[in-house]
Amino acid sequence: MKSNRNSSRGRQEGKKNAPLSRRNPKKDTPKSTPLSRKSPKKEFKKIKTTPKSDESSGIRLNKYIANSGICSRREADTYIEHGSVQVNGKLVTEMGYKVQPNDVVQFDGTSITPEQKKYILLNKPKNYITTMDDDRGRKTVMELIANASKERIYPVGRLDRNTTGLLLFTNDGDLAKKLTHPKHNVRKLYHASLDRKLDLKDLEKLRGEVIIEGRKVFIDAVSYINGEPKSEIGIEIHSGRNRIVRKIFEHVGYKVNKLDRVIFAELTKKNLPRGRWRELTTLEVANLQKMK
């Protein structure tokens, strides 16, 4: 009996001194303690701050679609939401998704790519309307720049049918928005030919603010044109309201017989005959994009 007791004790001591790899994992592994409440937050923070390639580079999907000439950015968001867009064969409905250089984007099953940015300056003649097309068969400015670009370009702002002068076309939506928003104070200089001489007292009335149709319009500058009759007036504004120059002179009792836009956003008609167009230079584009 004594020997059996000693052998039993030896076996127990042997178990205690056995290497960890030979121990029973169920018996020898200490019970795990619950994770503290802080642990998940630390882990989540670590994952959240890990940079992802599609967040740090690329172009937003709605902008990519707009640059492809399909539609505006706002319209692109609607198409994305309704499942019209696939990237690399997978449906994407995430608004903030960023397209990478090697991604293949499909819109309604057709692959699309951003268009090259184009900037065309036209010296618009009379009797052309500033629209993409006209259901009444009138001549449009698009006929004049039909061969200017294979990309779809659009007029920036408007000139009415009887107004001549500078009109810019582009597919650069960001620049177009900048050039048409009043807060950017884009310079527009017009040569107005009136039906009679402009009295000095009426000229003075047009300096500064005037109220047109219940809304304020600020006239940056207005003056007689040197060497011309007093009916030839130069007027500078930054408002883009429809027919606003004509309405300004009507406000003081004059009719505009001819109206010509001679400067637009520092672009001029120099060496650009009426009815002709040209591409903007790299420097001109850079200067427009620097505008605040």
Phi, psi and omega per residue, in radians:
M1 nan -0.669 -3.121
K2 -1.149 -0.729 3.138
S3 -1.135 -0.636 3.119
N4 -1.130 -0.660 -3.140
R5 -1.147 -0.703 -3.135
N6 -1.159 -0.687 3.135
S7 -1.158 -0.639 3.115
S8 -1.127 -0.704 3.129
R9 -1.136 -0.659 3.139
G10 -1.115 -0.694 3.131
R11 -1.112 -0.686 3.124
Q12 -1.129 -0.751 3.113
E13 -1.145 -0.591 3.108
G14 -1.112 -0.675 3.108
K15 -1.123 -0.680 -3.120
K16 -1.162 -0.622 -3.078
N17 -1.610 0.023 -3.091
A18 -1.180 2.625 3.080
P19 -1.016 2.732 -3.093
L20 -1.071 -0.584 -3.090
S21 -1.194 -0.367 -3.125
R22 -1.665 -0.094 -3.105
R23 -1.351 2.738 3.095
N24 -1.278 2.018 -3.070
P25 -1.075 -0.521 -3.109
K26 -1.246 -0.625 -3.094
K27 -1.532 -0.637 -2.965
D28 -1.571 -0.417 -3.136
T29 -1.291 2.202 -3.126
P30 -1.145 2.608 3.124
K31 -1.111 2.370 -3.134
S32 -1.287 2.464 3.099
T33 -1.606 2.599 -3.140
P34 -1.046 2.546 3.078
L35 -1.172 2.509 3.107
S36 -1.216 2.820 -3.125
R37 -1.142 -0.373 -3.105
K38 -1.372 -0.418 -3.047
S39 -1.039 -0.875 -3.128
P40 -1.041 -0.625 -3.133
K41 -1.146 -0.716 3.124
K42 -1.102 -0.746 -3.122
E43 -1.150 -0.732 3.140
F44 -1.110 -0.711 3.139
K45 -1.105 -0.664 -3.141
K46 -1.127 -0.746 -3.141
I47 -1.200 -0.712 -3.070
K48 -1.121 -0.608 -3.070
T49 -1.535 -0.045 3.110
T50 -1.245 2.123 -3.084
P51 -1.207 2.534 3.079
K52 -2.033 2.551 -3.067
S53 -1.098 -0.656 -3.079
D54 -1.345 -0.158 3.086
E55 -1.679 -0.448 -3.042
S56 -1.699 -0.160 -3.121
S57 -2.593 3.137 3.093
G58 1.574 -3.058 -3.109
I59 -2.186 2.413 -3.124
R60 -1.020 2.488 -3.028
L61 -1.036 -0.715 -3.123
N62 -1.154 -0.620 3.095
K63 -1.219 -0.674 3.111
Y64 -1.029 -0.778 3.141
I65 -1.150 -0.764 3.135
A66 -1.104 -0.699 3.126
N67 -1.189 -0.322 3.108
S68 -1.436 -0.069 3.092
G69 1.477 0.200 -3.113
I70 -1.314 -0.840 -3.047
C71 -2.939 -3.055 3.091
S72 -1.383 2.960 3.111
R73 -1.090 -0.744 -3.122
R74 -1.099 -0.740 3.100
E75 -1.154 -0.618 3.131
A76 -1.073 -0.671 3.100
D77 -1.015 -0.702 3.123
T78 -1.143 -0.762 3.125
Y79 -1.115 -0.692 3.119
I80 -1.093 -0.810 -3.116
E81 -1.057 -0.607 -3.080
H82 -1.591 0.150 2.997
G83 1.433 0.541 -3.141
S84 -1.592 -0.066 -2.977
V85 -2.143 2.346 3.049
Q86 -2.159 2.516 3.047
V87 -2.174 2.117 -3.096
N88 0.955 0.674 3.073
G89 1.440 0.028 -3.119
K90 -2.023 2.419 3.135
L91 -1.149 2.324 3.120
V92 -2.149 2.144 3.091
T93 -2.098 0.138 -3.132
E94 -1.463 2.137 -3.057
M95 -1.120 -0.669 -3.047
G96 -1.553 0.163 -3.100
Y97 -1.053 2.396 -3.141
K98 -1.904 2.220 -3.119
V99 -1.434 2.277 3.125
Q100 -1.633 2.828 -3.049
P101 -0.962 -0.587 -3.080
N102 -1.666 0.053 -3.139
D103 -1.249 2.574 3.049
V104 -1.872 2.020 -3.094
V105 -1.843 2.298 3.113
Q106 -2.127 2.367 3.084
F107 -2.035 2.028 -3.059
D108 0.910 0.692 3.058
G109 1.507 -0.056 -3.123
T110 -1.955 2.288 -3.139
S111 -1.175 2.423 3.139
I112 -2.249 2.695 3.075
T113 -2.434 2.588 3.114
P114 -1.084 2.417 3.132
E115 -1.343 2.707 2.989
Q116 -1.197 2.402 -3.130
K117 -1.237 2.313 3.132
K118 -2.162 2.523 -3.119
Y119 -2.419 1.940 -3.076
I120 -2.086 2.298 3.109
L121 -1.921 2.187 -3.126
L122 -1.991 2.436 2.948
N123 -1.682 1.644 -2.987
K124 -1.202 2.289 3.020
P125 -1.500 3.069 3.117
K126 -1.283 2.784 3.051
N127 1.228 0.434 2.990
Y128 -2.126 2.366 -3.141
I129 -1.716 2.643 -3.069
T130 -1.633 1.329 3.047
T131 -2.481 2.866 3.127
M132 -1.249 -0.632 3.075
D133 -2.731 2.979 -3.091
D134 -2.484 2.163 -3.106
D135 -1.306 -0.122 3.110
R136 -1.717 0.059 3.056
G137 1.392 0.228 3.124
R138 -1.342 2.742 -3.140
K139 -1.241 2.420 3.128
T140 -2.066 2.800 3.139
V141 -1.123 -0.381 -3.124
M142 -1.134 -0.478 3.095
E143 -1.147 -0.542 -3.078
L144 -1.338 -0.415 -3.115
I145 -2.039 0.435 -3.061
A146 -0.997 -0.623 -3.096
N147 -1.764 0.219 -3.060
A148 -1.368 -0.504 -3.042
S149 -2.772 2.478 3.046
K150 -1.393 -0.342 3.064
E151 -1.383 2.730 3.090
R152 -1.388 2.026 3.123
I153 -2.030 2.733 -3.018
Y154 -2.275 2.613 3.088
P155 -1.232 2.454 3.101
V156 -1.662 1.932 -3.061
G157 1.335 -2.894 -3.065
R158 -2.430 2.680 2.877
L159 -2.253 2.333 -3.115
D160 -1.207 2.993 -2.988
R161 -0.977 -0.688 -3.054
N162 -1.630 -0.020 3.120
T163 -1.607 2.373 -3.137
T164 -1.885 3.014 3.014
G165 2.004 -2.785 -2.921
L166 -1.272 2.279 3.085
L167 -2.458 2.212 -3.101
L168 -1.729 2.466 3.069
F169 -2.150 2.454 3.099
T170 -2.825 2.877 2.966
N171 -1.922 0.219 3.099
D172 -1.553 1.663 -3.070
G173 -1.108 -0.639 -3.135
D174 -1.128 -0.752 3.135
L175 -1.197 -0.723 3.136
A176 -1.031 -0.728 3.125
K177 -1.122 -0.701 -3.140
K178 -1.127 -0.715 -3.062
L179 -1.300 -0.323 -3.100
T180 -1.827 -0.180 -3.118
H181 -1.459 2.280 -3.072
P182 -1.025 -0.526 -3.049
K183 -1.153 -0.310 -3.128
H184 -1.535 -0.096 3.046
N185 0.894 0.846 3.137
V186 -1.175 2.260 -3.072
R187 -1.299 2.291 3.046
K188 -2.325 2.077 -3.128
L189 -2.004 2.231 -3.092
Y190 -2.066 2.604 2.966
H191 -1.885 1.963 -3.118
A192 -1.868 2.265 3.053
S193 -1.830 2.014 -3.059
L194 -1.617 2.898 -3.109
D195 -1.309 -0.221 3.088
R196 -2.795 3.022 -3.123
K197 -1.096 2.426 3.123
L198 -1.523 2.013 3.122
D199 -1.082 2.589 -3.117
L200 -1.060 -0.671 -3.133
K201 -1.127 -0.583 3.094
D202 -1.314 -0.578 3.064
L203 -1.078 -0.728 -3.130
E204 -1.124 -0.571 3.127
K205 -1.117 -0.403 -3.066
L206 -1.631 0.059 3.128
R207 -1.501 2.124 -3.135
G208 1.627 -2.389 -3.059
E209 -1.577 2.465 2.978
V210 -2.322 2.735 3.130
I211 -1.799 2.032 3.130
I212 -2.062 2.050 3.139
E213 0.947 0.725 3.069
G214 1.383 0.087 -3.129
R215 -2.203 2.515 -3.128
K216 -1.269 2.427 3.016
V217 -2.257 2.195 3.133
F218 -1.688 2.172 3.104
I219 -1.688 2.001 -3.068
D220 -1.177 -0.694 3.131
A221 -2.801 2.563 3.064
V222 -2.648 2.385 -3.100
S223 -2.871 2.870 2.980
Y224 -1.207 2.674 3.094
I225 -1.609 2.193 -3.096
N226 -0.993 2.333 3.093
G227 1.372 0.091 -3.134
E228 -2.047 2.815 3.063
P229 -1.041 2.815 -3.103
K230 -1.177 -0.081 3.088
S231 -1.544 -0.117 3.136
E232 -1.730 1.991 -2.972
I233 -2.162 2.425 2.985
G234 -1.757 2.288 -3.120
I235 -2.396 2.293 -3.116
E236 -2.037 2.224 3.126
I237 -2.431 2.955 2.994
H238 -2.166 0.055 3.082
S239 -1.266 2.543 3.122
G240 -1.955 0.285 -3.108
R241 -1.138 2.596 -3.068
N242 -1.089 2.225 3.079
R243 0.984 0.536 -2.984
I244 -1.171 -0.649 -3.126
V245 -1.135 -0.762 3.109
R246 -1.065 -0.723 -3.125
K247 -1.182 -0.567 3.111
I248 -1.080 -0.814 -3.124
F249 -1.284 -0.583 3.054
E250 -1.082 -0.530 -3.130
H251 -1.055 -0.531 3.129
V252 -1.897 0.249 2.972
G253 1.628 0.421 -3.140
Y254 -2.148 2.657 3.087
K255 -1.897 2.402 3.098
V256 -1.561 2.012 3.106
N257 -1.428 -0.671 3.124
K258 -2.403 2.503 3.116
L259 -2.454 2.212 -3.058
D260 -2.303 2.201 3.086
R261 -1.549 2.018 -3.018
V262 -1.770 -0.365 3.071
I263 -2.411 2.346 3.053
F264 -2.411 2.012 3.132
A265 0.921 0.728 3.141
E266 1.257 0.044 3.006
L267 -1.467 2.476 -3.092
T268 -2.165 2.969 3.139
K269 -1.546 0.168 -3.076
K270 -0.969 2.212 3.118
N271 1.060 0.461 3.101
L272 -2.198 1.678 -3.104
P273 -1.107 2.765 3.113
R274 -1.024 2.320 3.123
G275 1.503 -0.034 -3.131
R276 -1.859 2.820 3.121
W277 -2.307 2.862 3.039
R278 -2.636 2.787 3.048
E279 -1.427 2.561 3.050
L280 -1.225 2.609 3.064
T281 -1.341 2.857 3.104
T282 -1.025 -0.684 3.132
L283 -1.150 -0.725 3.130
E284 -1.090 -0.737 3.115
V285 -1.106 -0.782 -3.137
A286 -1.062 -0.711 3.135
N287 -1.155 -0.672 3.100
L288 -1.130 -0.718 -3.101
Q289 -1.237 -0.376 3.121
K290 -1.416 -0.212 -3.109
M291 -1.051 2.445 -3.127
K292 -1.766 nan nan
